[in-house]
Amino acid sequence: MADRYFKNDMPDFVAEMPADTGVTQGEGEVVAQGTQESLTRLLSMPYHSFSERLKRAALDLKETVVTETWGLSRQNVQDFSLYTGTLGTAYLLFKSYQVTNNRSDLDLSFQIVKACDSASSHSEHVTFFGRAGVCALGAVMSKYMADNKMLDYYLTKFKEIELPKDLSDELFHGRAGYLWTCLYLNKHIGEDTIPSAPMSVVADEIIANGRKMGSKDRCPLMYEFRGQKFWGTAHGLAGIMHVLMDLELKPDEREDVKATLKYMVNNRLPSGNYPAAEDDKNDVLVQWCRGAPGIALTLVKAAQVFEDKEFLEAAIGAAEVVWNRGLLRRVGICHGISGNAYVFLSLYQLTKNKEFLYRSKAFASYLLDRSHKLISSGEMHGGDAPYSLFEGLGGLAYLFLDMVQPTEAKFPAYEL
């Protein structure tokens, strides 16, 4: 099992050097990257200086990602998805614009979304990871550009999306993912951009389906995707519950969501990790899509929504698993170190405990200091789509940009 991740030898906490010492990495004595000394210097660097380092690294990575996914392809979109495709590049550029206010990033992002719009026009993928995401991101960027004509166009295209009757309920392909896209539009365009009535119809269907498979005296809501009762974020319970908690549910529905999450907490693995699926005893996966990291994000949300200390304690317990086993031999957001860092950012935002900010900084430091060398040597997997948002360097760049303003950081396509 240990070969899935690097041993975490980093201290549980390192105090930052005073900002007035004048000592920052890159000044004075040259220290080779990939050494214990170089990592220690990053861990002790004042956060303002550290975030500037991250921003510079992120902008360099962004240029590489754009070149590889847009420039070298001659702007021919083969994969328009957010997960491994060109929409992920547009999302990264939009994030870069939000951090740097560089208008050229916004313009290029909008250009890429237009290409994704053409490529996805006949797609039936109804979530933010597919066609719905193209329309939603296009609408939000149109608002930033004060282009009301294109805003109306993308909102119209989104509202034309029809949900198939045999649609699953999960986040990545299904109803929960469609609802998340509605919530994203309402947050970034304006309240009631997507009215609550049609959203409630979809939510009611998700609840009804969950109750059919669930058990009132055990786990009230349960879902199946491709023959398995997944617990994780992308295809299972954690992702569906995460979206439902952002909706105005009836009292009995809220109780079912809460009880389902309590069931998950009470049936976690002895190590504190969470199984990938119902009745799965394998304690292997520690990543956003399956295992403690993604479920921790959902538990942080539950602690806020239900004001329940048990959920916060469970989230902190899951974060401990991530700290010990989350330095994965992969770089990406879905199943890599980049995604796992968001657990600590989410807990920091909720608790204001700087030890969680330090732990996110530690994971980012590890990536900043060692990812290039480890990927080059083959010790770390760069992703099957190595420049993508969810598997590759696009996700690394996104994390670095997000950590420039850690109180605002949100896991892409999951945290609103």
VEXVO-533336 format. One line per 10 residues: number of its first residue (from 1); their letters; for each residue x, y, z of C-alpha. Coordinates in nm, 3 decimals, padded with zeros to 5 digits. Layout:
N
NUM = a = X,Y,Z | ...
//
This chain:
416
1 = madryfkndm = 00.000,00.000,00.000 | 00.284,00.239,00.084 | 00.403,00.235,-00.276 | 00.096,00.441,-00.366 | 00.233,00.740,-00.176 | 00.555,00.901,-00.058 | 00.628,00.885,00.313 | 00.547,01.219,00.474 | 00.860,01.318,00.665 | 00.762,01.683,00.690
11 = pdfvaempad = 00.725,01.828,01.042 | 00.371,01.858,01.177 | 00.427,02.233,01.196 | 00.707,02.477,01.106 | 00.698,02.836,01.226 | 00.748,03.094,00.955 | 01.062,03.305,00.950 | 01.003,03.670,01.043 | 00.933,03.870,00.730 | 01.203,04.124,00.817
21 = tgvtqgegev = 01.494,03.876,00.818 | 01.551,03.938,00.451 | 01.604,03.565,00.394 | 01.391,03.403,00.131 | 01.460,03.112,-00.094 | 01.613,03.237,-00.416 | 01.830,03.493,-00.235 | 02.176,03.443,-00.089 | 02.307,03.089,-00.082 | 02.183,02.869,-00.367
31 = vaqgtqeslt = 02.012,02.550,-00.245 | 01.948,02.261,-00.482 | 01.581,02.173,-00.533 | 01.462,01.835,-00.418 | 01.670,01.838,-00.101 | 01.557,01.843,00.259 | 01.708,02.189,00.298 | 01.519,02.334,00.001 | 01.192,02.190,00.131 | 01.259,02.321,00.482
41 = rllsmpyhsf = 01.320,02.670,00.344 | 00.986,02.665,00.167 | 00.806,02.544,00.480 | 00.952,02.827,00.689 | 00.902,03.100,00.428 | 00.655,03.376,00.524 | 00.325,03.303,00.354 | 00.323,03.623,00.149 | 00.662,03.539,-00.002 | 00.560,03.175,-00.045
51 = serlkraald = 00.241,03.269,-00.229 | 00.441,03.488,-00.467 | 00.663,03.189,-00.543 | 00.354,02.980,-00.608 | 00.206,03.245,-00.835 | 00.522,03.268,-01.047 | 00.538,02.889,-01.077 | 00.167,02.872,-01.161 | 00.193,03.128,-01.439 | 00.486,02.940,-01.593
61 = lketvvtetw = 00.288,02.616,-01.575 | -00.016,02.789,-01.723 | 00.184,02.890,-02.030 | 00.302,02.532,-02.074 | -00.052,02.397,-02.038 | -00.190,02.646,-02.293 | 00.085,02.565,-02.541 | 00.036,02.189,-02.510 | -00.344,02.178,-02.507 | -00.432,02.470,-02.733
71 = glsrqnvqdf = -00.133,02.594,-02.930 | 00.013,02.261,-03.043 | -00.333,02.123,-03.123 | -00.381,02.415,-03.363 | -00.692,02.499,-03.166 | -00.862,02.177,-03.277 | -01.072,02.055,-02.985 | -01.087,01.677,-02.964 | -01.172,01.652,-02.592 | -01.386,01.942,-02.470
81 = slytgtlgta = -01.430,01.811,-02.114 | -01.330,01.989,-01.796 | -01.167,01.673,-01.663 | -00.904,01.590,-01.926 | -00.991,01.829,-02.206 | -00.968,02.183,-02.332 | -01.242,02.322,-02.109 | -01.004,02.256,-01.820 | -00.752,02.488,-01.986 | -01.018,02.758,-02.016
91 = yllfksyqvt = -01.104,02.712,-01.647 | -00.737,02.748,-01.552 | -00.702,03.064,-01.760 | -01.013,03.208,-01.598 | -00.862,03.140,-01.257 | -00.541,03.307,-01.365 | -00.739,03.613,-01.473 | -00.914,03.626,-01.133 | -00.577,03.621,-00.954 | -00.373,03.850,-01.180
101 = nnrsdldlsf = -00.640,04.059,-01.360 | -00.458,03.989,-01.684 | -00.722,04.057,-01.949 | -00.544,03.845,-02.210 | -00.611,03.536,-01.997 | -00.983,03.615,-01.992 | -00.990,03.676,-02.368 | -00.808,03.351,-02.446 | -01.025,03.157,-02.203 | -01.335,03.289,-02.376
111 = qivkacdsas = -01.192,03.194,-02.715 | -01.133,02.839,-02.593 | -01.486,02.813,-02.452 | -01.625,02.913,-02.791 | -01.429,02.628,-02.952 | -01.557,02.389,-02.683 | -01.910,02.512,-02.752 | -01.881,02.406,-03.116 | -01.721,02.073,-03.025 | -01.983,01.988,-02.762
121 = shsehvtffg = -02.298,02.107,-02.941 | -02.433,01.752,-02.982 | -02.306,01.616,-02.651 | -02.544,01.463,-02.398 | -02.308,01.518,-02.103 | -02.526,01.732,-01.875 | -02.284,01.824,-01.594 | -02.014,02.083,-01.535 | -01.756,01.831,-01.657 | -01.915,01.836,-02.003
131 = ragvcalgav = -02.164,02.030,-02.214 | -02.331,02.202,-01.920 | -01.992,02.325,-01.800 | -01.918,02.477,-02.139 | -02.242,02.675,-02.127 | -02.200,02.774,-01.762 | -01.841,02.888,-01.791 | -01.925,03.072,-02.112 | -02.208,03.254,-01.936 | -01.996,03.353,-01.637
141 = mskymadnkm = -01.712,03.481,-01.853 | -01.961,03.674,-02.067 | -02.072,03.852,-01.751 | -01.710,03.940,-01.667 | -01.667,04.073,-02.021 | -01.995,04.270,-02.003 | -02.110,04.089,-02.318 | -02.486,04.058,-02.263 | -02.546,03.904,-02.605 | -02.314,03.611,-02.533
151 = ldyyltkfke = -02.445,03.586,-02.176 | -02.797,03.537,-02.311 | -02.666,03.292,-02.570 | -02.491,03.064,-02.320 | -02.776,03.079,-02.067 | -03.022,02.987,-02.343 | -02.802,02.696,-02.451 | -02.780,02.576,-02.091 | -03.157,02.591,-02.044 | -03.202,02.387,-02.361
161 = ielpkdlsde = -03.018,02.093,-02.206 | -03.256,01.804,-02.146 | -03.196,01.542,-01.879 | -03.236,01.185,-02.008 | -03.482,00.970,-01.813 | -03.217,00.706,-01.750 | -02.966,00.960,-01.614 | -02.763,00.856,-01.310 | -02.772,01.059,-00.990 | -02.398,01.112,-00.932
171 = lfhgragylw = -02.182,01.421,-00.973 | -01.964,01.339,-01.270 | -02.229,01.230,-01.523 | -02.562,01.268,-01.349 | -02.830,01.476,-01.183 | -02.614,01.598,-00.896 | -02.361,01.733,-01.145 | -02.636,01.911,-01.335 | -02.764,02.070,-01.013 | -02.413,02.178,-00.918
181 = tclylnkhig = -02.391,02.363,-01.250 | -02.721,02.539,-01.173 | -02.584,02.643,-00.833 | -02.263,02.768,-00.997 | -02.464,02.987,-01.235 | -02.678,03.126,-00.953 | -02.371,03.212,-00.750 | -02.174,03.379,-01.029 | -02.449,03.528,-01.249 | -02.715,03.608,-00.992
191 = edtipsapms = -02.973,03.449,-00.766 | -03.255,03.275,-00.956 | -03.063,03.276,-01.283 | -03.180,02.916,-01.277 | -03.514,02.920,-01.089 | -03.554,02.700,-00.782 | -03.865,02.519,-00.910 | -03.698,02.312,-01.187 | -03.400,02.249,-00.959 | -03.635,02.115,-00.691
201 = vvadeiiang = -03.785,01.871,-00.940 | -03.439,01.726,-01.007 | -03.352,01.721,-00.637 | -03.679,01.541,-00.556 | -03.591,01.274,-00.810 | -03.246,01.227,-00.656 | -03.397,01.193,-00.307 | -03.665,00.951,-00.428 | -03.408,00.733,-00.605 | -03.186,00.732,-00.298
211 = rkmgskdrcp = -03.472,00.628,-00.072 | -03.562,00.336,-00.300 | -03.216,00.188,-00.255 | -03.161,00.309,00.100 | -03.289,00.183,00.431 | -03.451,00.413,00.689 | -03.300,00.228,00.984 | -02.952,00.196,00.830 | -02.858,00.440,00.552 | -03.159,00.645,00.431
221 = lmyefrgqkf = -03.010,00.728,00.091 | -02.807,00.498,-00.131 | -02.718,00.506,-00.499 | -02.571,00.275,-00.758 | -02.353,00.368,-01.053 | -02.254,00.103,-01.305 | -02.336,-00.175,-01.067 | -02.154,-00.041,-00.759 | -02.272,00.152,-00.455 | -01.992,00.408,-00.451
231 = wgtahglagi = -01.919,00.628,-00.149 | -01.690,00.882,-00.312 | -01.731,01.225,-00.464 | -01.724,01.169,-00.840 | -01.970,00.880,-00.861 | -02.114,00.821,-00.515 | -02.268,00.925,-00.187 | -02.024,01.200,-00.086 | -02.067,01.393,-00.409 | -02.446,01.365,-00.412
241 = mhvlmdlelk = -02.477,01.467,-00.045 | -02.241,01.760,-00.107 | -02.470,01.903,-00.374 | -02.792,01.833,-00.183 | -02.660,02.031,00.114 | -02.650,02.344,-00.104 | -03.021,02.318,-00.179 | -03.327,02.418,00.022 | -03.453,02.075,00.123 | -03.765,01.975,00.314
251 = pderedvkat = -03.701,01.893,00.684 | -03.731,01.516,00.627 | -03.495,01.535,00.330 | -03.237,01.726,00.536 | -03.260,01.459,00.803 | -03.203,01.185,00.545 | -02.893,01.363,00.414 | -02.763,01.410,00.767 | -02.832,01.049,00.863 | -02.664,00.923,00.545
261 = lkymvnnrlp = -02.350,01.117,00.630 | -02.363,00.989,00.991 | -02.384,00.637,00.850 | -02.069,00.698,00.647 | -01.882,00.837,00.947 | -01.991,00.549,01.169 | -01.885,00.291,00.911 | -01.547,00.431,00.809 | -01.250,00.198,00.800 | -01.051,00.128,01.119
271 = sgnypaaedd = -00.767,00.349,00.991 | -00.999,00.649,00.963 | -01.007,00.624,00.584 | -01.331,00.566,00.392 | -01.414,00.277,00.159 | -01.454,00.335,-00.212 | -01.789,00.156,-00.212 | -02.045,-00.007,00.016 | -01.914,-00.327,00.180 | -01.565,-00.264,00.039
281 = kndvlvqwcr = -01.305,-00.336,00.308 | -01.001,-00.237,00.100 | -00.810,00.046,00.267 | -00.612,00.165,-00.033 | -00.742,00.484,-00.196 | -00.674,00.825,-00.042 | -00.780,01.069,-00.314 | -01.055,01.314,-00.402 | -01.268,01.077,-00.608 | -01.248,00.787,-00.359
291 = gapgialtlv = -01.145,00.781,00.004 | -01.082,01.031,00.283 | -00.993,01.349,00.086 | -01.319,01.401,-00.103 | -01.531,01.280,00.186 | -01.346,01.522,00.416 | -01.458,01.812,00.194 | -01.816,01.689,00.221 | -01.788,01.656,00.600 | -01.657,02.014,00.627
301 = kaaqvfedke = -01.968,02.121,00.437 | -02.185,01.914,00.671 | -02.024,02.075,00.977 | -02.129,02.414,00.839 | -02.479,02.318,00.724 | -02.583,02.115,01.028 | -02.362,02.292,01.286 | -02.269,01.949,01.416 | -01.935,01.896,01.592 | -01.933,01.528,01.501
311 = fleaaigaae = -01.895,01.617,01.135 | -01.610,01.857,01.208 | -01.432,01.597,01.420 | -01.479,01.340,01.143 | -01.343,01.585,00.884 | -01.036,01.647,01.099 | -00.990,01.273,01.138 | -01.008,01.224,00.763 | -00.757,01.507,00.718 | -00.515,01.319,00.942
321 = vvwnrgllrr = -00.535,01.025,00.701 | -00.461,01.264,00.415 | -00.161,01.411,00.599 | -00.014,01.066,00.660 | -00.102,00.894,00.332 | -00.191,01.174,00.092 | 00.144,01.249,-00.072 | 00.039,01.035,-00.365 | 00.265,00.933,-00.648 | 00.043,01.137,-00.878
331 = vgichgisgn = 00.032,01.510,-00.934 | -00.331,01.574,-01.026 | -00.642,01.708,-00.859 | -00.865,01.401,-00.894 | -00.623,01.141,-00.761 | -00.305,01.324,-00.671 | -00.132,01.551,-00.423 | -00.280,01.868,-00.575 | -00.635,01.763,-00.494 | -00.549,01.635,-00.148
341 = ayvflslyql = -00.413,01.978,-00.045 | -00.768,02.117,-00.066 | -00.870,01.918,00.243 | -00.647,02.139,00.459 | -00.755,02.457,00.282 | -01.121,02.376,00.344 | -01.059,02.306,00.713 | -00.854,02.623,00.745 | -01.140,02.830,00.604 | -01.384,02.676,00.852
351 = tknkeflyrs = -01.171,02.669,01.167 | -00.917,02.951,01.104 | -00.660,02.710,01.254 | -00.324,02.798,01.097 | -00.200,02.442,01.134 | -00.434,02.348,00.848 | -00.299,02.632,00.636 | 00.051,02.505,00.713 | -00.044,02.155,00.598 | -00.177,02.285,00.267
361 = kafasylldr = 00.144,02.486,00.236 | 00.345,02.169,00.309 | 00.174,01.972,00.030 | 00.219,02.264,-00.210 | 00.584,02.298,-00.103 | 00.642,01.931,-00.174 | 00.498,01.976,-00.523 | 00.685,02.301,-00.588 | 01.014,02.153,-00.473 | 00.994,01.799,-00.611
371 = shklissgem = 00.716,01.732,-00.863 | 00.919,01.817,-01.175 | 01.207,01.595,-01.071 | 00.981,01.309,-00.959 | 00.775,01.317,-01.280 | 01.092,01.327,-01.492 | 01.237,01.027,-01.309 | 00.912,00.830,-01.332 | 00.864,00.817,-00.955 | 00.551,01.032,-00.987
381 = hggdapyslf = 00.278,00.983,-01.249 | 00.213,01.299,-01.446 | -00.134,01.183,-01.553 | -00.267,01.003,-01.859 | -00.360,01.351,-01.983 | -00.046,01.520,-01.847 | -00.152,01.883,-01.902 | -00.516,01.848,-01.800 | -00.696,02.013,-01.511 | -00.793,01.700,-01.319
391 = eglgglaylf = -00.509,01.461,-01.401 | -00.205,01.668,-01.482 | -00.013,01.993,-01.456 | -00.322,02.206,-01.514 | -00.444,02.100,-01.171 | -00.107,02.177,-01.014 | -00.115,02.527,-01.161 | -00.474,02.573,-01.041 | -00.384,02.475,-00.684 | -00.089,02.715,-00.681
401 = ldmvqpteak = -00.311,03.000,-00.802 | -00.580,02.912,-00.548 | -00.330,02.925,-00.264 | -00.240,03.286,-00.343 | -00.568,03.365,-00.163 | -00.616,03.062,00.064 | -00.933,03.191,00.229 | -01.101,03.189,-00.113 | -00.966,02.856,-00.246 | -01.229,02.612,-00.373
411 = fpayel = -01.186,02.265,-00.518 | -01.278,02.310,-00.887 | -01.621,02.184,-00.992 | -01.695,02.072,-00.634 | -01.681,02.352,-00.377 | -01.889,02.657,-00.463
//
